[in-house]
């Protein structure tokens, strides 16, 4: 019997969800900073085309774009 935990790929809905660039609280929350290992300022400066502002105070990015940046590190604006 195999006891390894396998991670499933995110669903379409999860990929389209907006996650915050950085978290101010210490909860175990998915953030762009944790996924890409880049600060919020760096992400905003290098990848402005992926930044989403759902409101005046909230700044984030779709999960699919954060994973794209984390996976390639050489993503360039088209």
DODO-276584 format. One line per field, with one value per residue: x, y, z of N, C-alpha, C in turn; residue number from 1. Coordinates in nm, 2 decimals, padded with zeros to 4 digits, always signed. Layout:
BEGIN
n_x <- [X|...]
n_y <- [Y|...]
n_z <- [Z|...]
ca_x <- [X|...]
ca_y <- [Y|...]
ca_z <- [Z|...]
c_x <- [X|...]
c_y <- [Y|...]
c_z <- [Z|...]
i <- [NUM|...]
//
This chain:
BEGIN
n_x <- [+00.08|+00.06|+00.16|+00.21|+00.14|-00.02|-00.02|-00.28|-00.33|-00.42|-00.76|-00.96|-01.11|-00.96|-00.72|-00.80|-00.86|-00.79|-00.50|-00.34|-00.06|+00.12|+00.10|-00.04|-00.10|-00.02|-00.12|-00.15|-00.16|-00.20|+00.02|+00.15|+00.41|+00.50|+00.48|+00.63|+00.87|+00.95|+00.95|+00.66|+00.69|+00.89|+00.75|+00.54|+00.68|+00.82|+00.63|+00.39|+00.17|+00.02|-00.09|-00.36|-00.63|-00.86|-00.99|-00.95|-00.77|-00.68|-00.44|-00.34|-00.29|-00.37|-00.37|-00.28|-00.10|+00.09|+00.20|+00.30|+00.51|+00.66|+00.74|+00.88|+01.05|+01.16|+00.97|+00.85|+00.70|+00.45]
n_y <- [-00.12|+00.22|+00.50|+00.76|+01.10|+01.25|+01.54|+01.70|+01.85|+02.20|+02.30|+02.44|+02.65|+02.72|+02.80|+03.03|+03.19|+03.48|+03.56|+03.70|+03.93|+03.96|+03.86|+04.00|+03.88|+03.60|+03.36|+03.03|+03.08|+03.09|+03.28|+03.51|+03.57|+03.35|+03.15|+03.23|+03.31|+03.57|+03.92|+04.13|+04.38|+04.34|+04.16|+04.33|+04.52|+04.38|+04.22|+04.36|+04.33|+04.11|+04.18|+04.23|+04.43|+04.40|+04.57|+04.90|+04.86|+04.60|+04.39|+04.17|+03.86|+03.63|+03.28|+03.11|+03.27|+03.33|+03.07|+03.03|+03.22|+03.13|+02.88|+02.92|+03.15|+03.31|+03.45|+03.67|+03.99|+03.99]
n_z <- [+00.00|-00.09|+00.07|+00.01|-00.04|-00.30|-00.49|-00.65|-00.97|-00.99|-01.02|-01.29|-01.19|-00.96|-01.08|-01.20|-00.99|-00.78|-00.61|-00.32|-00.35|-00.14|+00.20|+00.49|+00.73|+00.95|+00.85|+00.70|+00.40|+00.05|-00.14|-00.39|-00.34|-00.19|-00.38|-00.60|-00.49|-00.51|-00.42|-00.36|-00.47|-00.67|-00.84|-00.92|-01.06|-01.26|-01.39|-01.47|-01.63|-01.54|-01.30|-01.08|-00.97|-00.76|-00.58|-00.43|-00.22|-00.24|-00.40|-00.64|-00.81|-01.07|-01.00|-01.20|-01.34|-01.15|-01.11|-01.37|-01.38|-01.16|-01.27|-01.50|-01.49|-01.68|-01.81|-02.04|-02.13|-02.37]
ca_x <- [+00.00|+00.14|+00.11|+00.26|+00.04|+00.00|-00.09|-00.35|-00.32|-00.53|-00.87|-00.97|-01.15|-00.85|-00.62|-00.86|-00.88|-00.69|-00.44|-00.27|+00.08|+00.18|+00.00|+00.00|-00.12|+00.07|-00.20|-00.10|-00.23|-00.13|+00.04|+00.24|+00.54|+00.54|+00.48|+00.74|+00.99|+00.98|+00.87|+00.55|+00.74|+00.95|+00.65|+00.47|+00.77|+00.86|+00.52|+00.27|+00.05|-00.05|-00.14|-00.51|-00.67|-01.01|-01.04|-00.84|-00.67|-00.64|-00.36|-00.31|-00.25|-00.43|-00.29|-00.22|+00.01|+00.20|+00.26|+00.38|+00.63|+00.74|+00.78|+00.97|+01.14|+01.20|+00.85|+00.86|+00.58|+00.43]
ca_y <- [+00.00|+00.34|+00.61|+00.89|+01.20|+01.31|+01.66|+01.71|+01.98|+02.29|+02.30|+02.56|+02.76|+02.76|+02.87|+03.17|+03.27|+03.59|+03.54|+03.83|+03.94|+03.93|+03.85|+04.07|+03.80|+03.48|+03.24|+02.95|+03.13|+03.10|+03.41|+03.51|+03.57|+03.22|+03.06|+03.27|+03.35|+03.71|+04.01|+04.19|+04.49|+04.28|+04.11|+04.44|+04.59|+04.29|+04.15|+04.44|+04.28|+04.01|+04.24|+04.25|+04.51|+04.38|+04.69|+04.99|+04.81|+04.46|+04.38|+04.03|+03.80|+03.50|+03.17|+03.05|+03.36|+03.31|+02.94|+03.05|+03.29|+03.04|+02.77|+02.96|+03.26|+03.39|+03.49|+03.81|+04.04|+03.96]
ca_z <- [+00.00|-00.10|+00.16|-00.03|-00.07|-00.43|-00.52|-00.78|-01.04|-00.96|-01.11|-01.37|-01.10|-00.88|-01.16|-01.23|-00.87|-00.76|-00.48|-00.29|-00.37|-00.01|+00.31|+00.61|+00.85|+00.95|+00.82|+00.59|+00.28|-00.08|-00.19|-00.50|-00.28|-00.15|-00.49|-00.69|-00.42|-00.54|-00.34|-00.42|-00.55|-00.79|-00.92|-00.97|-01.15|-01.38|-01.45|-01.44|-01.71|-01.46|-01.17|-01.08|-00.85|-00.73|-00.52|-00.41|-00.13|-00.27|-00.52|-00.65|-00.94|-01.09|-00.96|-01.32|-01.38|-01.05|-01.14|-01.49|-01.34|-01.08|-01.34|-01.61|-01.44|-01.80|-01.88|-02.09|-02.18|-02.51]
c_x <- [+00.09|+00.08|+00.15|+00.13|+00.07|-00.08|-00.16|-00.33|-00.44|-00.64|-00.88|-01.01|-01.04|-00.75|-00.67|-00.88|-00.76|-00.64|-00.36|-00.12|+00.16|+00.08|+00.05|-00.02|-00.03|-00.01|-00.13|-00.19|-00.14|-00.11|+00.14|+00.38|+00.59|+00.56|+00.61|+00.87|+01.04|+00.89|+00.76|+00.59|+00.81|+00.85|+00.57|+00.56|+00.80|+00.74|+00.39|+00.15|-00.03|-00.11|-00.29|-00.54|-00.82|-01.07|-00.92|-00.73|-00.61|-00.56|-00.33|-00.28|-00.33|-00.33|-00.21|-00.10|+00.13|+00.27|+00.34|+00.51|+00.72|+00.81|+00.89|+01.08|+01.19|+01.08|+00.87|+00.72|+00.57|+00.40]
c_y <- [+00.12|+00.45|+00.75|+00.98|+01.26|+01.43|+01.66|+01.85|+02.07|+02.28|+02.43|+02.68|+02.81|+02.84|+03.01|+03.25|+03.37|+03.56|+03.67|+03.82|+03.90|+03.93|+03.92|+03.99|+03.67|+03.35|+03.16|+02.98|+03.13|+03.24|+03.40|+03.51|+03.43|+03.13|+03.10|+03.29|+03.49|+03.80|+04.07|+04.31|+04.44|+04.23|+04.22|+04.51|+04.51|+04.24|+04.23|+04.40|+04.18|+04.06|+04.27|+04.33|+04.50|+04.50|+04.78|+04.94|+04.67|+04.46|+04.23|+03.99|+03.66|+03.39|+03.12|+03.14|+03.34|+03.17|+02.95|+03.12|+03.20|+02.92|+02.80|+03.06|+03.34|+03.44|+03.64|+03.86|+04.03|+04.09]
c_z <- [+00.00|-00.02|+00.12|-00.07|-00.21|-00.44|-00.65|-00.84|-01.00|-01.07|-01.19|-01.28|-01.01|-00.96|-01.19|-01.11|-00.85|-00.62|-00.45|-00.32|-00.25|+00.10|+00.43|+00.74|+00.84|+00.91|+00.71|+00.47|+00.16|-00.12|-00.31|-00.45|-00.25|-00.27|-00.58|-00.62|-00.46|-00.45|-00.42|-00.51|-00.68|-00.89|-00.99|-01.08|-01.28|-01.45|-01.43|-01.52|-01.64|-01.33|-01.18|-00.95|-00.83|-00.66|-00.49|-00.32|-00.16|-00.40|-00.52|-00.79|-00.95|-01.06|-01.08|-01.36|-01.28|-01.07|-01.27|-01.46|-01.26|-01.16|-01.45|-01.57|-01.56|-01.88|-01.92|-02.14|-02.33|-02.59]
i <- [1|2|3|4|5|6|7|8|9|10|11|12|13|14|15|16|17|18|19|20|21|22|23|24|25|26|27|28|29|30|31|32|33|34|35|36|37|38|39|40|41|42|43|44|45|46|47|48|49|50|51|52|53|54|55|56|57|58|59|60|61|62|63|64|65|66|67|68|69|70|71|72|73|74|75|76|77|78]
//
